Amino acid sequence: MDLEYLPVVVATFGVSASLYYFISPMISEYICSGYRKLTQEQQVDWNTRTISTLHSLIVSSLCVYILLYDEDSQKNPIWCKCKLPKYNCAITAGYVLADLMIMLCHFPLSEALFYILHHLAAVYAYTYTLLYGALPYFANFRLIAELSTPFVNERWFLDVLGYPKNNPYLIFNGVAMSVSFFLVRIAVMPIYYYTMYSVWATPEFYQLSLGMRVAWVLASAILDVINVYWFMKIYRGLKKLLLKKNNPSINNKKAA
């Protein structure tokens, strides 16, 4: 068991909690007048999404670099010795634990259930990477999904600030959100599972414990089921938005 990355998890947890409780509210109130008009529940959501956006920009950038240039993790995706993928996972684990704490404290279970399942699956999988060094390539591959997160959060920010549905920037962001979500969460699934298949039953694979194998497969399946569910909702929302843009009479009829 390797505890080298535990301080990074703890530090990221502390930074994420501090950003949520102190820094994000102070900065948001200063730079955005609309923040002060939000309900307490909306401000909670706003602050969690601010942290989420910052986290996604950091880890997705590191993830792209690792997947493109880290030869060690590409040669041995199950047991690579490179530390950068594990540090990236440690950052994510600390953030996810902080976000999970915030959700349990402030959101009804019925509203946050899918997010809680998503976070628990992620922590479950990253534990094996951080403590035992297993599957760092695959753990980082999952983080490429964070490239779509800024667009998802921006969509919520624009909506809660009252931007009209036909606002060009809102429509552009909706398209960018849908396309990026599909590319980094749905379209990459065949690549991910083909890579998993290519190392299945290899000598390195048999060095994984049964628990590691179960965590690998189960966490991947849960995350992808949730991603498909989210994408279906995003697709329906985009379709509805584009229909309203192309058919102004829909809004006029509702107004009448």
Sequence and secondary structure as in RCSB ss.txt:
>XXXX:A:sequence
MDLEYLPVVVATFGVSASLYYFISPMISEYICSGYRKLTQEQQVDWNTRTISTLHSLIVSSLCVYILLYDEDSQK
NPIWCKCKLPKYNCAITAGYVLADLMIMLCHFPLSEALFYILHHLAAVYAYTYTLLYGALPYFANFRLIAELSTP
FVNERWFLDVLGYPKNNPYLIFNGVAMSVSFFLVRIAVMPIYYYTMYSVWATPEFYQLSLGMRVAWVLASAILDV
INVYWFMKIYRGLKKLLLKKNNPSINNKKAA
>XXXX:A:secstr
   TTHHHHHHHHHHHHHIIIIIHHHHHHHH GGGGGS HHHHHHHHHHHHHHHHHHHHHHHHHHHHHH HHHHH
 TTT   SHHHHHHHHHHHHHHHHHHHHHHHS HHHHHHHHHHHHHHHHHHHHHHHH   HHHHHHHHGGGGGHH
HHHHHHHHHHTT  TT HHHHHHHHHHHHHHIIIIITTHHHHHHHHHHHTTSTTGGGS HHHHHHHHHHHHHHHH
HHHHHHHHHHHHHHHHHHHHH HHHHHHHH 
